[in-house]
Amino acid sequence: MRIGIDARFLTHPQRGGFKTYVENLVAALARVESAHEFVLYTDRAAPDLPIAAPRFQVRRVRGTWPGVGLAWREQVSLARRTALDRLDLLHSPAQTAPLLARCPLVVTIHDTFSLTRDARRGAPASVRARLLAHYLRRVGGAAARRARRIITVSRTSRDALVRLLGLAPSRFAVVYEAASPHYRPLARAQAAAEVAQRFGLEAPFVLHLGSADRRKNTETLIQAHAALPPPLARRHPLVVAGYRCNGAGEGDGVRFIGPVDDRELLSLYDAAALFAYPSRAEGFGLPPLEAMACGTPVIAGDGSALPEILGDAALLVPAGDTAGLTSALERVLTDDDLRRDLVQRGLARAAGFSWERCAAETLAVYGDCGR
């Protein structure tokens, strides 16, 4: 088959999220044996793609109208380009898809958040942000109904989408993500030296990946860390990588270091005493799996997809239980036997997921659509 993939996130500068998914999936598809031909559609120049296989071609598809670039690119330019390329199938891996594409569609919907979030409540105040939220909600639901198959990244997401959209479970395929092979145990001294040089941090510390999204629950973690016995909190300050969350301020025992690249995050994971991720809701929950792959103990929220993905390899705490989170932090920071057990369980758990398996199962979905 001639399969197109909307790969615009390959060339975007920001890390994480859809970029991580598309980057690792495309690279794994290039490694897995397949007779299919692939066309990757990007929206900007792509000098360093993670592939070197003759079965892959790259097409650049741009949005042409100021202010509506995403919608125009996806619904008009991409639909037109896929028709010219005579695709047998188009995979849209980031929630939405060109509804007028002539070929069958596979859509990956990672979670329900963009489908249910009210643009008038909780979305950023700018007109552009409200329009984007509206587009994601309306087009995401329509794309799911239009798709021949829907890939989700967890059973939790699949079940939520079945309830929300009223679609048959047989329309869905659960295909798990994985930690990139980039994330692995480093010598602790090496990792500590790297974060000291780059960020001026002294290991060991409690690491968290925050964002502007309140689902990540950074404020509760800051409160829980502040409630630790003072000597323990001073020995293990809280380091928040990513963006400063609303209402969260830097103070005693808390250090915000801003966005980090993949190499910096690897060193941070490996230098940390533990990784705390008390998220309220996740469609998959890749950061704690990355931390496990680095041999770092994990404390996480006990809701949505996190128990499904992390199993018994992490300490799970209710997202709103500040006292319980403080207790979990204290236990992991003071109990060496518990730490060693979590490290071994985490390494084994992370090893159970792979992008090669993700690619093989995705190829099986493509094959189902071609029958």
FENDAUR-V53796 format. One line per field, one symbol per residue. phi: phi as a letter, one per 20 degrees, with the letter a starting at -180 (. if undefined). Layout:
phi->???
//
This chain:
phi->.ddecfdffgdeffenlffgffgfffffffeefaefddcedddbgcfcfebbcffddccecdeddgncgfffffedffgfffffelfeacddecndaffegeefddcedfaeffedfffecnegffffffffffffffffffffffffcdeceafgfgfffgffemefgffdcecfebffggebfdggfffffffffedmedfebedbddbfefffmfgfffffffefggfffffcfeddeodfegnddfbgnccedmfceffffgffgfeffaddbeffbbfbnfgffffffemdfcdbfddlefffeeleecedcggeeffffgffgffffddfffgfffffffffffffdbfffgfffffffgfgfee
//
